Amino acid sequence: MPYKQLLLVFFCAFTVMAAGCKKKKKDVPDPVTPPAQEADLVVAIPNIYLNEDRNAAQGSTLGIKVNITSTPPPPSGVTITVTALDPAGLPIAQNPAFDSSTPSTDVTLINLPSLKVASILVTVTSKTKPSNSQQFRFGVLNKTP
């Protein structure tokens, strides 16, 4: 019988010691989740033949539409820049770069040389993440003399 009592005392002491050695929970804040990555910029320019010179203008200006179809769109919007070169490679003055936060933006190409193909470069860049950018190249012929 003394073994049973000794064994009972041993188990009780072991239980008390195990409860006392339990790790205490520290006040650790929940880990902060990093902000969501911005979706890749998806842009379309309808009714324009990209990478081709067969686009035509009926004068020295041409209106185009730039559609942002990214899901979700850049939170701060985009910057749209238009660069134009004449056939000799000389710059043609265009409107300054501008910001847009709408899904569809009208852009006007100006000062297109008559009866010559102007090389156009439209650059759309996210304001939140400048490395998130798309470029579109095409040529435009002003058909009026």
Protein Blocks (a to p, Z undefined) as FASTA:
>chain_A
ZZmmmmmmmmmmmmmmmmmmpccdddddddddddddddddddddehiaehiakbccfbjb
dcdddddfbdcddfkbpadddddddfkopacddddddddfbfbdcdddehiaehiacddd
dddddfklmmlccddddddddfbZZ
